[in-house]
Structures are given as C-alpha cells and as structure tokens.
Amino acid sequence: MSDENKEVVRRFFRELNAGNLDVIDELFADPDRAARIKRGTTVYATAFPDMHLSIEELIAEDDKVFCRSIITGTQDGEIKGIAPTGRQVSIDNAEVYRLEGGRFVSYWCQLDVAGMTRQLTEGRPAEATAPASVS
C-alpha cells in the first residue's frame, strides 16, 4: 500500500509539472479542499509560469505519505503583493498526504513563504516592494 500511495504522489507532481491542474480535482476526495488547493496552485503557477516541483524525499507508512520538495521558478507575475521581479526562486516545501482508495483524504502543507519573499525582495529599493498608497 505504501508504495502505491507514493506513486500517487509522484503522479500528482508529474501532472502539476505538465501544467495539468485538473489532477487536483481528480486526486483530492473533498471538492472544497480541491478548489482551495487549485486556487492556491493557480496563484503560484501564474506568478511563476516556469514553476517546477521536484521531489527531494518521499516517505510512506500505512496510509500516509510525507513529501519534501523544492519549488523553483522565475517570478513573472505578482505574488503576495510583490510585483514581478524576474528573479528565480527556490522554495522549500513539506507536505503530508493521507490516502484512501488512491485519493487524498487529508493534506497538510508547510511552504517557506518567508524564504520566497526574501528571495524576491532582498536588495530591492523599498518603493519596489511597498504596496501602492491609496489616496
């Protein structure tokens, strides 16, 4: 079972890397959770059109799979209020999936957003990173 569950996670990453976000609807059992994850993934895929997810570590036990991955990409769209910088980022990510019947029934994710923000803003003039003022 553990090897089968690891293969589902590998497939998920392959499909995301191919730009197939519909795989989220297919693999997440809860439609509401799938919709939230699809929205969040779309935000990152829009900001980093060349986004690539690489699995660095995959550990499975019973119905759970832990995945440590790295997301890389070049910022070509706004994210978290940061205008496009053209900078390349490498974002650490950790996820735990629980599977039943080849689908994700539980999901936890810890994305290093602070590290991404530092990579996009360090060394930039303050006016380039500050939100526009409203008069």
PyMOL commands that set and color helices and strands:
alter all, ss='L'
color gray80, all
select helices_A, chain A and resi 2-17+22-27+31-47+113-121+126-129
alter helices_A, ss='H'
color red, helices_A
select strands_A, chain A and resi 52-61+64-74+88-100+103-111
alter strands_A, ss='S'
color yellow, strands_A
deselect
rebuild
show_as cartoon
